[in-house]
Amino acid sequence: RLIVSIIAIGVAFLACWNFADKIYAWVEAPLTKLLPLGDRKLAYTHLTEPFMLYMKVAFFAAIFVASPIIMWQVWRFISPGLYKRERRMAAPFIIFATAFFLLGGYFGYRVLLPGACAFFVETGRQFKQMIKIDEYFGFASSIMLASGAIFETPILIFFLARLGIVTPAFLLQKSKWAIVLSFIIAAILTPSPDMVNQTLLALPMIALYFLGVGVAFVFGKRHE
C-alpha cells in the first residue's frame, strides 16, 4: 500500500511540476496582496533556492492530487479486518476522506493563512520586509496540511468506532475535554497568537468532533 501511494505521489509530482510556478503564485497570493504595490516580490538568497522551492511546491500539490489514491490504499489496508457488508463502504470512505482532506486544505488557505499573514505583516509594518520564498512556503504549506489532517477527524473516529475502541457514549462523555483540546491544538497550529484565528480553527475542529460522534453512532461496533 505504501509503494502504490508513493508511486501515485510520484506520478502526480511529475504532472504538478509543469505548473509549480502557477501553484506557488496561488499559494503566495494571501501574502503578496498585503504588501506595498512596488514591493510584492518575495526574496531568495541562494542561487538554487527557486528550483528547490518548485520541487517542494510540486510535491506539496502532488499530495492533494494523489489523495484519492492514498485514501483508497488506506481502505485496502484496513478492509481485511472488516466484515463483508462493511467492505461495501469503500466508495463512501474514499470520497468522504478525500473530500474532508481537500476541504481542510482549502479552509487553511482561505481562512487561516490570510489571517496569519495579515497579523504578521501588520506586526512588522515598521521594518523593511525581506520575506524569503522558501520560508513563506514552509509556513503556508504547514498550515494547509495541518488543516487538512485535522479535517480527517471524523474518519479517524470511524476507525476507532469500528474497532470498538470508542463508543458514542464515551465520545459524548469526553466532549468537554475535546473542546478544550481543540482550542489547545488550535493555539499550537495557528501561527498568529490572536484569539480570532485560533477560534476560526477550533470551531471547525469541535464541529468535526461531534460529526464523528454521529459517525460512531451509525457505524460503531455493536457489542453483544
Accessible surface in RSA format (square Angstrom, percent):
REM  Atomic radii and reference values for relative SASA: ProtOr
REM  Chains: A
REM  Algorithm: Lee & Richards
REM  Probe-radius: 1.40
REM  Slices: 20
REM RES _ NUM      All-atoms   Total-Side   Main-Chain    Non-polar    All polar
REM                ABS   REL    ABS   REL    ABS   REL    ABS   REL    ABS   REL
RES ARG A   1   114.62  48.1  82.55  42.1  32.07  76.4  23.51  32.1  91.11  55.2
RES LEU A   2   142.96  79.6 140.90 100.8   2.06   5.2 141.23  99.2   1.73   4.6
RES ILE A   3   126.70  72.1 125.92  93.8   0.78   1.9 126.47  91.1   0.23   0.6
RES VAL A   4    57.99  38.2  57.18  51.8   0.81   2.0  57.18  49.7   0.81   2.2
RES SER A   5    13.95  11.8  13.95  18.6   0.00   0.0   9.21  19.6   4.74   6.6
RES ILE A   6   116.35  66.2 114.25  85.1   2.11   5.1 114.63  82.5   1.72   4.7
RES ILE A   7   103.13  58.7  97.19  72.4   5.94  14.3 102.57  73.9   0.57   1.5
RES ALA A   8    10.31   9.5   2.12   3.3   8.19  18.6   7.58  10.7   2.73   7.2
RES ILE A   9    31.05  17.7  31.05  23.1   0.00   0.0  31.05  22.4   0.00   0.0
RES GLY A  10    32.09  39.6   0.00   N/A  32.09  39.6  30.98  85.0   1.11   2.5
RES VAL A  11    95.65  62.9  94.39  85.4   1.26   3.0  94.48  82.1   1.17   3.2
RES ALA A  12     7.84   7.2   3.59   5.5   4.25   9.7   7.54  10.6   0.30   0.8
RES PHE A  13    41.57  20.8  41.57  25.7   0.00   0.0  41.57  25.2   0.00   0.0
RES LEU A  14   123.16  68.6 115.23  82.4   7.93  19.9 116.17  81.6   6.98  18.8
RES ALA A  15    55.47  51.0  45.65  70.4   9.82  22.3  54.35  76.5   1.11   3.0
RES CYS A  16     9.49   7.2   7.62   8.5   1.87   4.4   1.87   4.7   7.62   8.2
RES TRP A  17    88.05  35.3  80.46  38.9   7.60  17.8  51.22  27.3  36.84  59.8
RES ASN A  18   106.69  73.6  81.40  78.7  25.28  60.9  20.76  50.0  85.93  83.1
RES PHE A  19   111.25  55.7 111.25  68.9   0.00   0.0 111.25  67.5   0.00   0.0
RES ALA A  20     3.02   2.8   2.64   4.1   0.38   0.9   2.64   3.7   0.38   1.0
RES ASP A  21    71.03  49.8  63.56  63.3   7.47  17.7  23.34  54.9  47.69  47.6
RES LYS A  22   136.34  66.5 126.91  77.9   9.43  22.4  95.52  86.0  40.82  43.5
RES ILE A  23    36.56  20.8  33.48  24.9   3.09   7.4  36.52  26.3   0.04   0.1
RES TYR A  24    14.07   6.6  14.07   8.0   0.00   0.0  14.07  10.6   0.00   0.0
RES ALA A  25    52.15  48.0  45.30  69.9   6.85  15.6  46.09  64.9   6.06  16.1
RES TRP A  26   113.30  45.5 106.63  51.6   6.67  15.7  91.00  48.5  22.30  36.2
RES VAL A  27     0.07   0.0   0.07   0.1   0.00   0.0   0.07   0.1   0.00   0.0
RES GLU A  28    34.27  19.7  34.27  25.9   0.00   0.0   1.18   2.3  33.09  27.0
RES ALA A  29    38.26  35.2  36.53  56.4   1.73   3.9  38.26  53.9   0.00   0.0
RES PRO A  30     5.85   4.3   4.96   4.5   0.89   3.2   5.53   4.6   0.31   1.9
RES LEU A  31     7.93   4.4   7.93   5.7   0.00   0.0   7.93   5.6   0.00   0.0
RES THR A  32    18.01  12.8  18.01  18.3   0.00   0.0   5.30   7.1  12.71  19.2
RES LYS A  33   127.51  62.2 110.37  67.7  17.13  40.8  61.54  55.4  65.97  70.3
RES LEU A  34    55.91  31.1  42.76  30.6  13.15  33.1  46.63  32.8   9.28  25.0
RES LEU A  35     8.10   4.5   4.24   3.0   3.86   9.7   4.58   3.2   3.53   9.5
RES PRO A  36    72.62  52.9  60.12  54.8  12.50  45.4  72.15  59.6   0.47   2.9
RES LEU A  37   152.16  84.7 128.22  91.7  23.94  60.2 128.29  90.1  23.88  64.3
RES GLY A  38    84.68 104.4   0.00   N/A  84.68 104.4  43.66 119.8  41.02  91.9
RES ASP A  39    50.41  35.3  45.91  45.7   4.49  10.6  16.52  38.9  33.88  33.8
RES ARG A  40    91.88  38.6  82.37  42.0   9.51  22.7  28.47  38.9  63.42  38.4
RES LYS A  41   191.46  93.4 172.38 105.8  19.08  45.4 118.33 106.5  73.13  77.9
RES LEU A  42    24.06  13.4   2.39   1.7  21.67  54.5   3.74   2.6  20.32  54.7
RES ALA A  43    24.76  22.8  18.21  28.1   6.54  14.9  24.45  34.4   0.31   0.8
RES TYR A  44   113.45  53.0  91.58  52.1  21.87  56.9  50.31  37.8  63.14  77.8
RES THR A  45    92.36  65.7  56.77  57.5  35.59  84.8  62.83  84.4  29.53  44.6
RES HIS A  46   116.73  63.8 112.72  78.4   4.01  10.2  73.18  75.4  43.55  50.7
RES LEU A  47   162.88  90.7 140.43 100.5  22.45  56.4 142.80 100.3  20.07  54.0
RES THR A  48    86.54  61.6  83.69  84.8   2.85   6.8  64.45  86.6  22.08  33.4
RES GLU A  49    15.74   9.0  12.74   9.6   3.01   7.2  14.44  27.9   1.30   1.1
RES PRO A  50    35.29  25.7  35.29  32.2   0.00   0.0  35.29  29.1   0.00   0.0
RES PHE A  51   112.59  56.3 107.04  66.3   5.55  14.4 110.51  67.0   2.08   6.0
RES MET A  52    90.86  47.1  90.86  60.1   0.00   0.0  73.36  62.4  17.50  23.2
RES LEU A  53     3.98   2.2   3.72   2.7   0.27   0.7   3.72   2.6   0.27   0.7
RES TYR A  54    71.24  33.3  71.24  40.5   0.00   0.0  37.17  27.9  34.07  42.0
RES MET A  55    70.05  36.3  68.45  45.3   1.59   3.8  61.47  52.3   8.57  11.4
RES LYS A  56    92.43  45.1  87.28  53.6   5.15  12.3  60.31  54.3  32.13  34.2
RES VAL A  57     0.00   0.0   0.00   0.0   0.00   0.0   0.00   0.0   0.00   0.0
RES ALA A  58     0.00   0.0   0.00   0.0   0.00   0.0   0.00   0.0   0.00   0.0
RES PHE A  59   105.72  52.9 105.72  65.5   0.00   0.0 105.72  64.1   0.00   0.0
RES PHE A  60    11.56   5.8  10.32   6.4   1.25   3.2  11.56   7.0   0.00   0.0
RES ALA A  61    11.67  10.7   8.30  12.8   3.36   7.7  11.45  16.1   0.21   0.6
RES ALA A  62     0.00   0.0   0.00   0.0   0.00   0.0   0.00   0.0   0.00   0.0
RES ILE A  63    35.38  20.1  35.36  26.3   0.02   0.0  35.36  25.5   0.02   0.0
RES PHE A  64    29.46  14.7  26.66  16.5   2.79   7.3  26.86  16.3   2.59   7.4
RES VAL A  65    90.46  59.5  70.39  63.7  20.07  48.4  77.65  67.5  12.81  34.7
RES ALA A  66     3.47   3.2   0.74   1.1   2.74   6.2   3.47   4.9   0.00   0.0
RES SER A  67     1.79   1.5   1.57   2.1   0.22   0.5   1.79   3.8   0.00   0.0
RES PRO A  68    55.72  40.6  54.29  49.5   1.43   5.2  54.66  45.1   1.05   6.5
RES ILE A  69    73.44  41.8  72.29  53.9   1.15   2.8  73.44  52.9   0.00   0.0
RES ILE A  70    37.54  21.4  37.44  27.9   0.10   0.2  37.44  27.0   0.10   0.3
RES MET A  71    23.96  12.4  23.96  15.9   0.00   0.0  16.75  14.2   7.21   9.6
RES TRP A  72   105.46  42.3 105.46  51.0   0.00   0.0  88.95  47.4  16.51  26.8
RES GLN A  73     3.83   2.1   3.58   2.6   0.25   0.6   2.03   4.3   1.80   1.4
RES VAL A  74    56.07  36.9  52.81  47.8   3.26   7.8  55.89  48.6   0.18   0.5
RES TRP A  75     7.01   2.8   7.01   3.4   0.00   0.0   2.48   1.3   4.53   7.4
RES ARG A  76    95.87  40.3  90.35  46.1   5.52  13.2  16.07  22.0  79.80  48.4
RES PHE A  77   147.45  73.8 131.60  81.5  15.85  41.2 134.61  81.6  12.84  36.8
RES ILE A  78    43.14  24.5  33.04  24.6  10.10  24.3  39.26  28.3   3.88  10.5
RES SER A  79    14.88  12.6  14.83  19.8   0.05   0.1   4.08   8.7  10.80  15.1
RES PRO A  80    97.94  71.4  73.07  66.6  24.87  90.4  77.36  63.9  20.58 127.9
RES GLY A  81    71.51  88.2   0.00   N/A  71.51  88.2  37.88 104.0  33.63  75.3
RES LEU A  82    21.67  12.1  13.88   9.9   7.79  19.6  16.35  11.5   5.32  14.3
RES TYR A  83   132.72  62.0 128.35  73.0   4.37  11.4  87.77  66.0  44.96  55.4
RES LYS A  84   161.11  78.6 153.12  93.9   7.99  19.0  95.73  86.2  65.38  69.6
RES ARG A  85   153.41  64.4 142.57  72.7  10.84  25.8  56.38  77.1  97.03  58.8
RES GLU A  86    10.95   6.3   9.56   7.2   1.39   3.3   8.69  16.8   2.26   1.8
RES ARG A  87   109.95  46.2 102.29  52.1   7.66  18.2  30.66  41.9  79.30  48.1
RES ARG A  88   181.12  76.0 153.28  78.1  27.84  66.3  65.43  89.4 115.69  70.1
RES MET A  89    36.65  19.0  36.10  23.9   0.54   1.3  28.21  24.0   8.44  11.2
RES ALA A  90    27.93  25.7  27.93  43.1   0.00   0.0  27.93  39.3   0.00   0.0
RES ALA A  91    59.00  54.3  53.08  81.9   5.93  13.5  57.70  81.3   1.31   3.5
RES PRO A  92    59.72  43.5  56.79  51.8   2.93  10.6  59.67  49.3   0.05   0.3
RES PHE A  93    14.15   7.1   6.34   3.9   7.81  20.3  13.24   8.0   0.91   2.6
RES ILE A  94    34.16  19.4  34.16  25.4   0.00   0.0  34.16  24.6   0.00   0.0
RES ILE A  95   112.66  64.1 106.48  79.3   6.18  14.9 110.98  79.9   1.68   4.6
RES PHE A  96   114.05  57.1 114.05  70.6   0.00   0.0 114.05  69.1   0.00   0.0
RES ALA A  97     0.06   0.1   0.06   0.1   0.00   0.0   0.06   0.1   0.00   0.0
RES THR A  98    12.64   9.0  12.64  12.8   0.00   0.0  12.64  17.0   0.00   0.0
RES ALA A  99    48.07  44.2  40.41  62.4   7.66  17.4  45.44  64.0   2.63   7.0
RES PHE A 100    34.64  17.3  34.14  21.1   0.50   1.3  34.57  21.0   0.08   0.2
RES PHE A 101    20.74  10.4  20.74  12.8   0.00   0.0  20.74  12.6   0.00   0.0
RES LEU A 102    76.26  42.5  70.51  50.4   5.75  14.5  71.08  49.9   5.18  13.9
RES LEU A 103    99.62  55.5  94.51  67.6   5.11  12.9  99.00  69.5   0.62   1.7
RES GLY A 104     0.00   0.0   0.00   N/A   0.00   0.0   0.00   0.0   0.00   0.0
RES GLY A 105     1.14   1.4   0.00   N/A   1.14   1.4   1.14   3.1   0.00   0.0
RES TYR A 106   115.20  53.8 111.23  63.3   3.97  10.3  82.86  62.3  32.34  39.9
RES PHE A 107    35.91  18.0  32.69  20.2   3.22   8.4  35.91  21.8   0.00   0.0
RES GLY A 108     0.00   0.0   0.00   N/A   0.00   0.0   0.00   0.0   0.00   0.0
RES TYR A 109    13.18   6.2  13.02   7.4   0.15   0.4   4.35   3.3   8.83  10.9
RES ARG A 110   142.15  59.7 124.20  63.3  17.95  42.7  14.84  20.3 127.32  77.2
RES VAL A 111    46.11  30.3  38.13  34.5   7.99  19.2  41.44  36.0   4.67  12.7
RES LEU A 112     6.04   3.4   5.57   4.0   0.47   1.2   5.63   4.0   0.40   1.1
RES LEU A 113     0.00   0.0   0.00   0.0   0.00   0.0   0.00   0.0   0.00   0.0
RES PRO A 114    33.75  24.6  31.19  28.4   2.56   9.3  31.80  26.3   1.95  12.1
RES GLY A 115    22.19  27.4   0.00   N/A  22.19  27.4  18.73  51.4   3.46   7.7
RES ALA A 116     0.02   0.0   0.02   0.0   0.00   0.0   0.02   0.0   0.00   0.0
RES CYS A 117     4.22   3.2   1.46   1.6   2.76   6.5   2.76   7.0   1.46   1.6
RES ALA A 118    44.20  40.6  38.76  59.8   5.44  12.4  40.78  57.4   3.42   9.1
RES PHE A 119    66.24  33.1  58.25  36.1   7.99  20.8  65.51  39.7   0.73   2.1
RES PHE A 120    86.55  43.3  77.42  48.0   9.14  23.8  77.70  47.1   8.85  25.3
RES VAL A 121     8.71   5.7   5.15   4.7   3.56   8.6   8.65   7.5   0.06   0.2
RES GLU A 122   111.39  63.9 102.88  77.8   8.51  20.3  48.31  93.5  63.07  51.5
RES THR A 123    88.29  62.8  65.81  66.7  22.48  53.6  67.63  90.8  20.66  31.2
RES GLY A 124    19.64  24.2   0.00   N/A  19.64  24.2  18.64  51.2   1.00   2.2
RES ARG A 125   115.66  48.6  99.26  50.6  16.41  39.1  58.28  79.6  57.39  34.8
RES GLN A 126   152.34  85.2 109.75  80.2  42.59 101.4  43.29  92.1 109.05  82.7
RES PHE A 127   134.87  67.5 122.08  75.6  12.79  33.3 126.68  76.8   8.19  23.5
RES LYS A 128   156.00  76.1 125.41  76.9  30.59  72.8  93.20  83.9  62.80  66.9
RES GLN A 129    37.23  20.8  23.75  17.4  13.48  32.1  22.69  48.3  14.54  11.0
RES MET A 130   131.69  68.2 107.12  70.9  24.57  58.5  91.76  78.0  39.93  52.9
RES ILE A 131    49.77  28.3  41.34  30.8   8.43  20.3  46.16  33.2   3.61   9.8
RES LYS A 132    49.44  24.1  49.14  30.2   0.30   0.7  21.94  19.7  27.50  29.3
RES ILE A 133    15.64   8.9  15.64  11.7   0.00   0.0  15.64  11.3   0.00   0.0
RES ASP A 134    40.89  28.6  37.52  37.3   3.37   8.0   4.02   9.5  36.86  36.8
RES GLU A 135   112.86  64.8  98.66  74.6  14.20  33.8  44.85  86.8  68.01  55.5
RES TYR A 136     9.99   4.7   5.47   3.1   4.52  11.8   9.88   7.4   0.12   0.1
RES PHE A 137     7.31   3.7   7.31   4.5   0.00   0.0   7.31   4.4   0.00   0.0
RES GLY A 138    37.59  46.4   0.00   N/A  37.59  46.4  31.96  87.7   5.63  12.6
RES PHE A 139    56.32  28.2  47.56  29.5   8.76  22.8  54.47  33.0   1.85   5.3
RES ALA A 140     0.00   0.0   0.00   0.0   0.00   0.0   0.00   0.0   0.00   0.0
RES SER A 141    14.28  12.1  14.28  19.1   0.00   0.0   2.38   5.1  11.90  16.7
RES SER A 142    62.03  52.4  52.54  70.1   9.50  21.9  47.36 100.8  14.68  20.6
RES ILE A 143     8.34   4.7   3.63   2.7   4.71  11.4   7.30   5.3   1.03   2.8
RES MET A 144     7.25   3.8   7.25   4.8   0.00   0.0   7.24   6.2   0.01   0.0
RES LEU A 145    57.56  32.1  54.93  39.3   2.63   6.6  55.19  38.8   2.37   6.4
RES ALA A 146    25.69  23.6  16.65  25.7   9.04  20.6  24.78  34.9   0.91   2.4
RES SER A 147     1.17   1.0   0.08   0.1   1.09   2.5   0.59   1.3   0.58   0.8
RES GLY A 148     0.00   0.0   0.00   N/A   0.00   0.0   0.00   0.0   0.00   0.0
RES ALA A 149    62.39  57.4  49.01  75.6  13.38  30.4  52.15  73.4  10.24  27.1
RES ILE A 150    21.91  12.5  16.16  12.0   5.75  13.9  21.91  15.8   0.00   0.0
RES PHE A 151    12.92   6.5  12.92   8.0   0.00   0.0  12.92   7.8   0.00   0.0
RES GLU A 152    30.12  17.3  29.63  22.4   0.49   1.2  25.62  49.6   4.49   3.7
RES THR A 153    35.90  25.5  32.64  33.1   3.26   7.8  20.61  27.7  15.28  23.1
RES PRO A 154     2.56   1.9   2.20   2.0   0.36   1.3   2.28   1.9   0.28   1.7
RES ILE A 155    20.45  11.6  20.45  15.2   0.00   0.0  20.45  14.7   0.00   0.0
RES LEU A 156   102.44  57.1  99.78  71.4   2.66   6.7 101.76  71.5   0.68   1.8
RES ILE A 157     8.40   4.8   8.40   6.3   0.00   0.0   8.40   6.1   0.00   0.0
RES PHE A 158    14.66   7.3  14.66   9.1   0.00   0.0  14.66   8.9   0.00   0.0
RES PHE A 159    40.48  20.3  40.27  24.9   0.22   0.6  40.48  24.5   0.00   0.0
RES LEU A 160    51.28  28.6  51.28  36.7   0.00   0.0  51.28  36.0   0.00   0.0
RES ALA A 161     0.31   0.3   0.12   0.2   0.20   0.5   0.12   0.2   0.20   0.5
RES ARG A 162    35.96  15.1  26.57  13.5   9.39  22.4   3.07   4.2  32.89  19.9
RES LEU A 163   119.44  66.5  98.18  70.2  21.26  53.4 100.93  70.9  18.51  49.8
RES GLY A 164    21.89  27.0   0.00   N/A  21.89  27.0   2.91   8.0  18.97  42.5
RES ILE A 165   112.93  64.3  83.54  62.2  29.40  70.9  89.82  64.7  23.11  62.7
RES VAL A 166    14.60   9.6  11.46  10.4   3.14   7.6  12.34  10.7   2.26   6.1
RES THR A 167    49.35  35.1  48.53  49.2   0.82   2.0  42.12  56.6   7.22  10.9
RES PRO A 168    31.59  23.0  31.59  28.8   0.00   0.0  31.59  26.1   0.00   0.0
RES ALA A 169    74.68  68.7  63.13  97.4  11.55  26.3  68.85  97.0   5.83  15.4
RES PHE A 170    89.42  44.7  86.58  53.6   2.84   7.4  88.82  53.8   0.60   1.7
RES LEU A 171    10.83   6.0  10.83   7.8   0.00   0.0  10.83   7.6   0.00   0.0
RES LEU A 172    95.98  53.5  86.09  61.6   9.88  24.8  86.32  60.6   9.66  26.0
RES GLN A 173   124.25  69.5 103.53  75.7  20.71  49.3  40.01  85.2  84.24  63.9
RES LYS A 174    80.37  39.2  79.91  49.0   0.45   1.1  33.26  29.9  47.11  50.2
RES SER A 175    20.27  17.1  20.27  27.0   0.00   0.0   0.00   0.0  20.27  28.4
RES LYS A 176   133.70  65.2 130.70  80.2   3.01   7.2  76.25  68.6  57.45  61.2
RES TRP A 177   157.24  63.1 154.38  74.7   2.86   6.7 140.85  75.1  16.39  26.6
RES ALA A 178    15.88  14.6   9.25  14.3   6.63  15.1  14.13  19.9   1.75   4.6
RES ILE A 179    63.21  36.0  63.14  47.0   0.07   0.2  63.21  45.5   0.00   0.0
RES VAL A 180    77.92  51.3  74.93  67.8   2.99   7.2  77.81  67.6   0.11   0.3
RES LEU A 181    97.66  54.4  96.77  69.2   0.89   2.2  97.65  68.6   0.02   0.0
RES SER A 182     7.04   6.0   6.51   8.7   0.53   1.2   0.36   0.8   6.68   9.4
RES PHE A 183    67.11  33.6  64.12  39.7   2.99   7.8  64.45  39.1   2.66   7.6
RES ILE A 184    87.68  49.9  84.89  63.2   2.79   6.7  87.60  63.1   0.08   0.2
RES ILE A 185    54.53  31.0  54.39  40.5   0.15   0.4  54.53  39.3   0.00   0.0
RES ALA A 186     0.00   0.0   0.00   0.0   0.00   0.0   0.00   0.0   0.00   0.0
RES ALA A 187    47.37  43.6  32.15  49.6  15.22  34.6  32.38  45.6  14.99  39.7
RES ILE A 188   131.33  74.7 103.27  76.9  28.06  67.6 109.47  78.8  21.85  59.3
RES LEU A 189    63.85  35.6  48.64  34.8  15.22  38.3  50.96  35.8  12.89  34.7
RES THR A 190     6.02   4.3   0.18   0.2   5.84  13.9   1.01   1.4   5.01   7.6
RES PRO A 191    44.64  32.5  15.21  13.9  29.43 107.0  27.22  22.5  17.43 108.3
RES SER A 192     0.05   0.0   0.00   0.0   0.05   0.1   0.00   0.0   0.05   0.1
RES PRO A 193    89.75  65.4  69.90  63.7  19.85  72.2  74.78  61.7  14.98  93.1
RES ASP A 194    41.53  29.1  31.87  31.7   9.67  22.9  33.65  79.2   7.88   7.9
RES MET A 195   119.34  61.8 114.77  76.0   4.58  10.9  95.98  81.6  23.37  31.0
RES VAL A 196   103.48  68.1  98.64  89.3   4.84  11.7 103.11  89.6   0.37   1.0
RES ASN A 197     6.71   4.6   6.71   6.5   0.00   0.0   0.01   0.0   6.70   6.5
RES GLN A 198    20.45  11.4  20.45  14.9   0.00   0.0   0.21   0.5  20.23  15.3
RES THR A 199    41.25  29.3  41.25  41.8   0.00   0.0  32.12  43.1   9.13  13.8
RES LEU A 200    68.97  38.4  67.19  48.1   1.78   4.5  67.98  47.7   0.99   2.7
RES LEU A 201     2.18   1.2   2.18   1.6   0.00   0.0   2.18   1.5   0.00   0.0
RES ALA A 202     0.00   0.0   0.00   0.0   0.00   0.0   0.00   0.0   0.00   0.0
RES LEU A 203    98.06  54.6  93.73  67.1   4.32  10.9  94.10  66.1   3.96  10.7
RES PRO A 204    27.26  19.9  20.76  18.9   6.50  23.6  27.02  22.3   0.24   1.5
RES MET A 205    16.27   8.4  13.47   8.9   2.80   6.7  13.68  11.6   2.59   3.4
RES ILE A 206    26.32  15.0  25.59  19.1   0.73   1.8  26.32  19.0   0.00   0.0
RES ALA A 207    63.40  58.3  49.59  76.5  13.81  31.4  57.76  81.3   5.64  14.9
RES LEU A 208    12.78   7.1  12.35   8.8   0.43   1.1  12.74   8.9   0.04   0.1
RES TYR A 209    28.67  13.4  28.67  16.3   0.00   0.0  26.37  19.8   2.30   2.8
RES PHE A 210    82.13  41.1  72.31  44.8   9.81  25.5  72.72  44.1   9.40  26.9
RES LEU A 211    83.20  46.3  76.04  54.4   7.16  18.0  81.95  57.6   1.25   3.4
RES GLY A 212     0.00   0.0   0.00   N/A   0.00   0.0   0.00   0.0   0.00   0.0
RES VAL A 213    13.35   8.8  13.35  12.1   0.00   0.0  13.35  11.6   0.00   0.0
RES GLY A 214    34.61  42.7   0.00   N/A  34.61  42.7  34.19  93.8   0.42   0.9
RES VAL A 215    28.75  18.9  26.22  23.7   2.53   6.1  28.00  24.3   0.75   2.0
RES ALA A 216     0.00   0.0   0.00   0.0   0.00   0.0   0.00   0.0   0.00   0.0
RES PHE A 217   137.17  68.6 135.74  84.1   1.43   3.7 136.07  82.5   1.09   3.1
RES VAL A 218    94.29  62.0  74.50  67.4  19.78  47.7  78.17  67.9  16.11  43.7
RES PHE A 219    74.27  37.2  70.93  43.9   3.34   8.7  74.27  45.0   0.00   0.0
RES GLY A 220     5.11   6.3   0.00   N/A   5.11   6.3   2.76   7.6   2.35   5.3
RES LYS A 221    96.72  47.2  84.21  51.7  12.51  29.8  34.88  31.4  61.84  65.9
RES ARG A 222   157.25  66.0 136.86  69.8  20.39  48.5  83.22 113.7  74.03  44.9
RES HIS A 223   121.78  66.6  87.70  61.0  34.08  87.2  66.57  68.6  55.21  64.2
RES GLU A 224   216.10 124.1 146.11 110.5  69.99 166.6  96.82 187.3 119.28  97.4
END  Absolute sums over single chains surface
CHAIN  1 A    12892.1      11171.6       1720.5       9590.6       3301.5
END  Absolute sums over all chains
TOTAL         12892.1      11171.6       1720.5       9590.6       3301.5
